[in-house]
């Protein structure tokens, strides 16, 4: 085999031979010339490139003037907020101070007004209700009566009783018939004597004249209750009737029962409380007004057996109850009307006169309403309009309790109690001694 071609083999472990310098120079010149002919070479200024980069690139740092102005705005806003807070605190302190002063002034005025309303004479106010038309002090017609906390007026005797004289003779036929008709109700002589302690002579004569006609109609059957007397036989109706009678002021109810039934223990006294009075009056009404021991004995089948009565007992008991009730309402209406203080002299029960006839809590405020509520259609027999029937007989009751008598002048909240103007008018009335302000 021939070996002339071995010098063309490349040995991988042999280092490449270094080029000839003359050959390297000539090749580089040609390379540069070819490159220059193919691709133009751009020459740029490095300094201009840096300046253009700075000009077109956004700066990440805020300018110094803008930062200072923003910080000044923030500080000013903070100071303004602090100033507003200090202002609000100062205004709140001033408001609290004014409210405290106003409350103190209100308490002082409230105490002064209550003292004026309860003790007007100690404040130098002259109460016209304490004097009669002749300028003299009124006489206390009820020795043990109390005004309570609402005032210090005097309960006067009716003027007619002090001016009139003479006696009330009972020899005429009308009074004789009344005496006989009231035999089962009360003693006529004792009734007349007790009435003179609370009513004038003319008023007593008027009461006896009216009751003479009324009891005549009752005895003749023209004004009667139902035959079975439900107001006494029915427990529910009896309790309802007692509740109606307890709408009277306990003081007045005790006086009325004392005039009809007698008994000094019925008169009001200073030691008895309201709860004790009501409990006592309830028992008296149930035992003495809605029942009659003598009638029960006279109509009893057997005295040993209670509740069994002969015919006619409930009719007779109904007539007795009706006479007692009509006499009680008429006496109380006349006694209150004669002892009441006219509105031109002041407020009745506060500036003088007598206590209210009805309680403040009751719904009944007039004598006519008392008649219609007690003698309803469930009780009376054949009655359409009871008031009209009684008016035809001369039985007229006109007293009506006005709301001003029941007004409580005790001031608890000055700014609330003065809104309706009643307390303010009352204060002006007392300070100016002018009763016509509330009249």
C-alpha positions in Angstrom: 0.0 0.0 0.0 1.1 3.5 -0.8 1.7 6.0 1.9 2.3 9.3 0.1 -1.0 10.7 1.4 -0.3 10.4 5.2 1.0 14.0 5.4 -2.6 15.2 4.9 -4.0 13.6 8.1 -4.7 15.8 11.1 -3.5 14.8 14.4 -6.0 15.8 17.1 -3.3 15.7 19.8 -1.2 18.1 17.9 -1.4 21.8 18.6 -2.4 24.0 15.6 0.4 25.7 13.9 0.8 29.5 14.3 -0.2 31.5 11.2 2.3 33.5 9.4 2.2 37.2 10.5 2.3 38.5 6.9 -0.6 36.2 6.0 -2.6 37.4 9.2 -2.1 41.1 8.3 -3.3 40.7 4.8 -6.3 38.7 5.8 -7.3 41.2 8.4 -7.1 44.1 5.9 -9.3 42.2 3.5 -11.8 41.4 6.3 -12.1 45.0 7.3 -12.5 46.1 3.8 -15.2 43.6 3.2 -17.0 44.4 6.4 -16.9 48.1 5.6 -18.4 47.5 2.2 -21.2 45.3 3.6 -22.2 47.1 6.8 -21.5 50.7 7.5 -20.0 51.5 10.8 -21.7 54.2 12.8 -19.6 56.2 15.2 -21.4 57.7 18.2 -20.3 60.1 20.9 -20.4 58.5 24.3 -20.8 61.8 26.1 -23.8 62.7 24.0 -25.3 59.3 24.7 -25.1 59.8 28.4 -26.7 63.2 28.2 -29.6 62.0 26.0 -30.2 59.1 28.5 -30.4 61.5 31.4 -32.8 63.8 29.4 -35.3 61.1 28.4 -35.2 59.0 31.6 -37.7 60.0 34.4 -36.1 60.9 37.7 -37.0 58.8 40.7 -36.3 61.6 43.3 -38.9 64.3 44.1 -37.7 67.8 43.7 -36.8 69.6 46.9 -39.3 72.5 46.5 -42.3 70.2 46.0 -41.5 68.1 49.0 -41.2 71.1 51.3 -44.5 72.6 50.2 -46.3 69.3 50.8 -44.9 68.9 54.3 -46.0 72.5 55.1 -49.6 71.6 54.0 -49.7 68.5 56.2 -48.4 70.4 59.3 -51.0 73.2 58.7 -53.8 70.7 58.4 -52.7 69.0 61.6 -52.7 72.3 63.5 -56.1 73.2 62.1 -57.5 69.9 63.3 -56.0 70.4 66.8 -57.5 74.0 66.9 -61.0 72.7 65.9 -60.8 70.0 68.7 -59.8 72.6 71.2 -62.7 74.8 70.1 -65.2 72.0 70.4 -63.9 71.1 73.9 -64.2 74.7 75.0 -67.7 75.0 73.6 -68.7 71.7 75.3 -67.4 72.9 78.6 -69.3 76.2 78.2 -72.5 74.3 77.4 -72.1 72.0 80.4 -71.5 75.0 82.6 -74.7 76.7 81.3 -76.7 73.6 81.7 -75.5 73.2 85.3 -76.4 76.8 86.1 -79.8 76.4 84.4 -80.6 73.3 86.5 -79.6 75.1 89.6 -81.8 78.0 88.8 -84.6 75.6 87.9 -84.4 73.9 91.3 -84.5 77.2 93.1 -87.5 78.4 91.1 -89.2 75.1 91.6 -88.7 75.2 95.4 -90.0 78.8 95.5 -93.1 78.0 93.4 -94.0 75.0 95.6 -93.7 77.1 98.7 -95.9 79.8 97.1 -98.6 77.3 96.1 -98.6 75.5 99.5 -98.2 78.6 101.7 -99.5 81.7 99.9 -100.2 83.6 103.1 -96.6 83.2 104.2 -95.5 84.8 100.9 -97.8 87.8 101.5 -100.6 86.8 99.3 -104.1 87.6 100.4 -106.6 84.8 99.6 -110.0 86.2 98.7 -111.5 82.8 99.4 -110.8 83.2 103.1 -113.2 86.2 103.5 -116.9 86.5 103.2 -118.6 89.3 101.4 -118.5 91.4 104.5 -114.7 91.1 104.8 -114.8 88.8 107.9 -113.0 85.5 108.2 -115.0 82.4 107.2 -115.9 80.0 109.9 -114.5 76.5 109.8 -117.6 74.3 109.2 -115.6 71.1 109.7 -113.5 71.0 112.8 -111.4 67.9 112.0 -111.0 68.5 108.3 -107.5 68.7 106.8 -106.5 70.5 103.6 -103.5 68.2 103.1 -100.5 69.2 101.0 -102.5 71.1 98.3 -103.0 74.2 100.3 -104.2 75.8 103.6 -107.7 77.1 102.8 -110.5 77.3 105.3 -113.6 75.2 105.0 -116.4 77.7 105.6 -119.9 77.4 107.0 -122.6 78.4 104.5 -123.5 82.0 104.8 -127.2 81.4 105.1 -126.7 79.5 108.3 -125.0 82.4 110.0 -127.5 85.0 108.8 -130.8 83.2 109.2 -132.5 82.5 112.4 -135.7 80.7 113.5 -136.6 77.1 113.6 -137.9 74.5 111.2 -141.3 73.4 112.3 -142.5 70.0 111.1 -146.2 70.2 111.8 -147.5 70.6 108.2 -148.9 67.6 106.3 -146.0 67.3 103.9 -143.5 66.8 106.7 -145.8 64.4 108.5 -146.0 62.3 105.4 -142.2 62.4 105.1 -141.7 61.4 108.7 -143.9 58.3 108.2 -142.3 57.4 104.9 -138.8 57.6 106.3 -139.6 55.5 109.4 -137.7 52.5 107.9 -134.8 54.8 106.7 -134.0 56.9 109.7 -135.4 59.0 112.6 -136.8 62.2 111.1 -136.0 64.3 114.2 -132.4 63.0 114.4 -132.0 63.6 110.6 -133.2 67.2 110.9 -130.8 67.9 113.8 -127.8 66.4 112.0 -128.6 68.3 108.8 -128.6 71.6 110.6 -124.9 71.1 111.4 -124.0 71.1 107.7 -126.8 72.8 105.9 -128.6 76.2 106.2 -132.2 76.4 107.4 -133.5 77.2 103.9 -131.5 74.4 102.4 -132.9 71.9 104.9 -136.5 73.1 104.2 -135.8 72.6 100.5 -134.4 69.1 101.0 -137.5 68.1 103.0 -139.9 69.6 100.5 -138.3 67.7 97.6 -138.0 64.4 99.5 -141.7 64.6 100.5 -142.7 64.4 96.8 -140.1 61.8 96.0 -141.0 59.4 98.8 -144.7 59.7 97.9 -143.9 58.6 94.3 -141.9 55.7 95.7 -144.6 54.6 98.1 -147.2 54.8 95.4 -145.1 52.6 93.0 -144.4 55.3 90.4 -140.7 55.3 91.1 -139.5 51.9 92.2 -136.8 49.3 91.7 -137.3 45.9 90.0 -139.3 43.5 92.2 -136.5 41.1 93.0 -134.2 44.0 94.0 -131.1 42.9 92.1 -129.0 45.6 93.6 -129.2 43.7 96.9 -129.8 40.1 95.8 -127.2 40.0 93.1 -123.7 40.0 94.5 -122.1 41.4 91.4 -124.5 44.3 91.1 -124.2 45.1 94.8 -120.4 45.3 94.5 -120.8 47.5 91.4 -123.2 49.8 93.3 -120.8 50.0 96.3 -118.0 50.9 93.9 -120.1 53.7 92.5 -120.8 55.1 95.9 -117.1 55.0 96.8 -116.5 57.5 94.0 -117.5 60.1 96.6 -114.7 61.6 98.5 -114.4 59.5 101.7 -114.8 62.7 103.8 -118.1 63.6 102.1 -119.4 60.1 102.1 -118.8 59.8 105.9 -120.6 63.1 106.4 -123.6 61.9 104.3 -123.8 58.6 106.0 -123.5 60.3 109.4 -126.5 62.6 108.6 -128.7 59.7 107.5 -127.6 56.8 109.8 -126.1 58.7 112.8 -123.1 57.6 114.8 -120.2 59.9 115.7 -117.7 57.3 114.5 -118.7 58.0 110.9 -117.4 61.5 111.1 -113.9 61.9 109.6 -111.0 62.4 111.9 -107.3 63.3 111.5 -106.0 59.8 112.6 -107.8 57.7 110.0 -106.0 56.9 106.8 -107.5 56.7 103.4 -107.3 52.9 103.2 -108.9 52.5 106.6 -111.7 54.9 105.7 -112.5 53.1 102.5 -112.5 49.6 104.2 -114.8 51.0 106.9 -117.1 52.7 104.5 -117.4 49.5 102.4 -118.6 47.6 105.4 -121.0 50.3 106.4 -122.5 50.4 102.9 -122.9 46.6 102.7 -124.4 46.2 106.2 -126.4 49.5 106.7 -127.4 50.7 103.2 -128.0 47.5 101.1 -129.6 45.5 103.9 -132.2 46.2 106.7 -132.3 44.1 109.8 -135.8 45.0 110.9 -137.3 44.2 107.5 -135.4 40.9 107.4 -136.8 39.9 110.8 -140.3 41.0 109.8 -140.4 39.0 106.6 -138.4 36.0 107.8 -140.1 32.5 107.6 -137.9 31.2 110.3 -135.6 33.3 112.4 -133.2 30.4 112.7 -132.8 30.1 108.9 -131.2 33.1 107.1 -132.1 34.0 103.6 -135.7 32.7 103.5 -138.2 35.7 103.4 -141.9 36.1 102.8 -143.2 37.8 99.6 -142.8 41.5 99.6 -139.4 41.6 101.4 -137.3 42.5 98.3 -139.8 45.1 97.2 -139.7 46.8 100.6 -136.0 46.6 100.8 -135.7 48.1 97.3 -137.8 51.1 98.4 -135.7 51.6 101.5 -132.5 51.5 99.5 -133.9 53.9 96.9 -135.0 56.4 99.6 -131.6 56.3 101.3 -129.7 56.8 98.1 -131.8 59.7 96.8 -131.6 61.4 100.2 -127.9 60.9 100.4 -127.2 62.3 96.9 -129.5 65.3 97.5 -127.9 66.1 100.9 -124.3 65.9 99.6 -125.2 67.9 96.5 -126.7 70.8 98.6 -124.0 70.7 101.3 -121.2 70.9 98.7 -122.9 73.6 96.6 -123.5 75.7 99.7 -119.9 75.3 101.0 -118.1 75.6 97.7 -116.0 78.6 96.9 -117.2 80.5 93.8 -114.6 80.7 91.0 -114.5 84.5 91.2 -113.0 84.2 94.7 -110.4 81.5 93.8 -110.1 77.8 93.4 -112.5 75.7 95.5 -110.8 73.4 97.9 -107.5 75.2 97.5 -108.2 78.8 98.3 -111.1 78.1 100.5 -114.5 76.4 100.4 -114.6 72.7 101.0 -112.8 69.5 99.7 -113.8 68.0 96.3 -117.0 66.0 96.4 -115.6 63.2 94.2 -112.3 61.5 94.3 -109.6 62.5 91.8 -109.4 58.9 90.4 -113.2 58.4 89.9 -114.9 58.7 86.5 -118.0 60.3 88.1 -117.7 64.1 88.4 -121.3 65.2 88.9 -124.3 64.4 91.0 -126.4 63.6 87.9 -123.9 61.1 86.7 -124.0 59.5 90.2 -127.8 59.1 89.8 -127.6 57.5 86.3 -124.7 55.2 87.2 -126.3 53.9 90.4 -129.9 53.7 89.2 -129.3 52.2 85.8 -131.9 50.4 83.7 -130.8 47.1 85.3 -132.0 48.3 88.7 -135.0 50.5 88.0 -138.4 49.3 86.9 -140.0 51.0 83.9 -137.7 54.1 83.8 -136.7 55.8 80.6 -135.0 59.0 81.6 -134.6 59.0 85.3 -133.2 62.6 85.5 -136.3 63.9 83.7 -138.6 62.0 86.1 -136.8 63.4 89.1 -136.7 66.9 87.7 -140.5 66.9 87.4 -140.7 66.1 91.1 -138.5 69.0 91.9 -135.4 66.8 92.6 -132.6 68.8 91.0 -128.9 68.2 91.6 -126.6 70.6 89.8 -123.1 70.2 91.3 -120.3 69.4 88.8 -116.7 69.1 89.7 -114.5 71.1 87.3 -111.0 69.9 86.3 -109.3 73.0 87.8 -110.2 71.8 91.3 -108.4 68.5 90.7 -105.2 70.1 89.2 -102.1 69.3 91.1 -100.0 72.5 91.4 -97.0 70.6 92.8 -94.0 71.5 90.5 -91.6 68.6 89.9 -90.1 69.5 86.5 -90.1 73.3 86.0 -89.6 73.3 82.2 -92.2 70.6 81.7 -94.9 71.7 84.2 -94.8 75.3 82.9 -95.7 74.4 79.4 -99.5 74.3 79.8 -99.6 77.7 81.5 -101.8 76.6 84.5 -99.0 76.8 87.1 -97.8 80.1 85.7 -101.3 81.6 85.8 -101.7 80.3 89.3 -98.5 82.0 90.4 -99.6 85.3 88.8 -103.0 84.9 90.4 -101.5 84.6 93.9 -98.9 87.4 93.4 -101.4 89.9 92.0 -104.3 88.8 94.2 -106.5 88.5 91.1 -108.7 85.4 91.1 -110.2 86.3 87.7 -107.0 85.1 86.0 -108.1 81.5 86.3 -111.8 82.3 86.5 
